[in-house]
Amino acid sequence: MQKLADFSLWFFSLLFVTGCASPGSGTDREGTIPADVDRVVTGDELAEPSAYVGKNILVRGEISKILSNQAFILSYGGGLPGPRGGKILVLQYAARAGSLAVPLTLGARMEVVGPVRLFNLPLLENELNVNLSDDLFAQYKNEPVLIARSVIHRT
């Protein structure tokens, strides 16, 4: 009887531990979390995206606006109120030999991983090898931007 009690305690402890995911632990309820992610950010937590400047985050949402082949607005958390109305600008690297920027479709559900930085047009154009319209992107100056290291279509 003691062996059964010991096994039951071990088994339920294992279930509890594997069900509690945190960044870097490997999974959450929707998939794998890269080890270098500081935080899986939900919509209500990202209502103030500037709080995550300098952090690597994972955000899930849908494309609400496409600005260019490398830039889009990701809506999260059902468009909760916030500085950007529940949205954040996402920039992906330009296509390079052997790698392509993920094709963008309005309304597509996406998972994006990368660091949040403050938008600086000349610096980001050079770093990401992209050409962004000054007129279109001027409004994002010094606003939080998610630099996509990984962009995955979610179903």
PyMOL commands that set and color helices and strands:
alter all, ss='L'
color gray80, all
select helices_A, chain A and resi 2-19+45-47+49-52+121-128+134-140
alter helices_A, ss='H'
color red, helices_A
select strands_A, chain A and resi 27-28+31-32+39-41+56-66+71-75+87-92+109-118+144-148+150-154
alter strands_A, ss='S'
color yellow, strands_A
deselect
rebuild
show_as cartoon
